[in-house]
Amino acid sequence: MALWTVARYPSGEWDTGGKPTDPDYAECEVFQVYANHRDDALALGKAARKSKVAKEKRLAKKAQAQG
């Protein structure tokens, strides 16, 4: 299993490879996942983003309810 860098560009396209600090990824959401193959890494990166977005929505809703 290898550590993959998975990036989502502002346009919604996904890419793998490179380092998280790669200048090409400056405007991207970047995730690092362990996977055996590129397709698996992309799927795990998309899942990680989905979890991140859901968590951000929950926190925003909670803050709005408290505020």
C-alpha positions in Angstrom: 0.0 0.0 0.0 1.3 3.4 -0.9 0.6 7.0 0.3 -1.2 8.9 -2.5 -1.8 12.6 -2.9 -5.3 13.3 -4.2 -6.3 16.8 -5.2 -9.7 18.3 -6.2 -9.3 21.4 -8.4 -11.8 24.3 -8.1 -13.4 23.1 -11.4 -14.3 19.9 -9.7 -11.7 17.7 -11.5 -9.7 15.2 -9.5 -6.0 14.3 -9.9 -3.4 12.2 -8.1 0.3 12.3 -7.7 2.9 14.8 -6.7 3.4 16.2 -3.2 0.7 18.1 -1.2 2.9 21.2 -1.4 3.1 21.1 -5.2 2.4 24.6 -6.6 0.0 23.0 -9.1 -2.2 22.2 -6.1 -2.2 25.7 -4.6 -5.9 26.3 -5.3 -6.9 22.7 -4.6 -8.3 20.7 -1.8 -5.6 18.1 -1.1 -6.0 14.8 0.7 -3.5 12.0 1.4 -4.7 8.5 1.5 -3.3 5.0 1.6 -4.3 2.8 -1.4 -2.9 0.1 -3.7 -4.1 1.7 -7.0 -4.9 5.1 -8.4 -8.6 4.4 -8.8 -8.7 3.3 -5.1 -6.9 6.5 -4.1 -9.3 8.7 -6.0 -12.3 6.9 -4.4 -10.8 7.4 -0.9 -10.0 11.0 -1.6 -13.6 11.7 -2.7 -14.8 9.9 0.4 -12.5 12.0 2.6 -13.9 15.2 1.0 -17.5 14.1 1.4 -16.8 13.5 5.1 -15.1 16.9 5.4 -17.9 18.8 3.7 -20.6 17.0 5.9 -18.7 17.9 9.0 -18.3 21.5 8.0 -22.1 21.7 7.3 -22.9 20.1 10.8 -20.6 22.6 12.5 -22.0 25.6 10.6 -25.6 24.5 11.5 -24.6 24.0 15.1 -23.0 27.5 15.3 -26.0 29.1 13.6 -28.3 27.5 16.2 -26.2 28.7 19.1 -25.6 32.2 17.7 
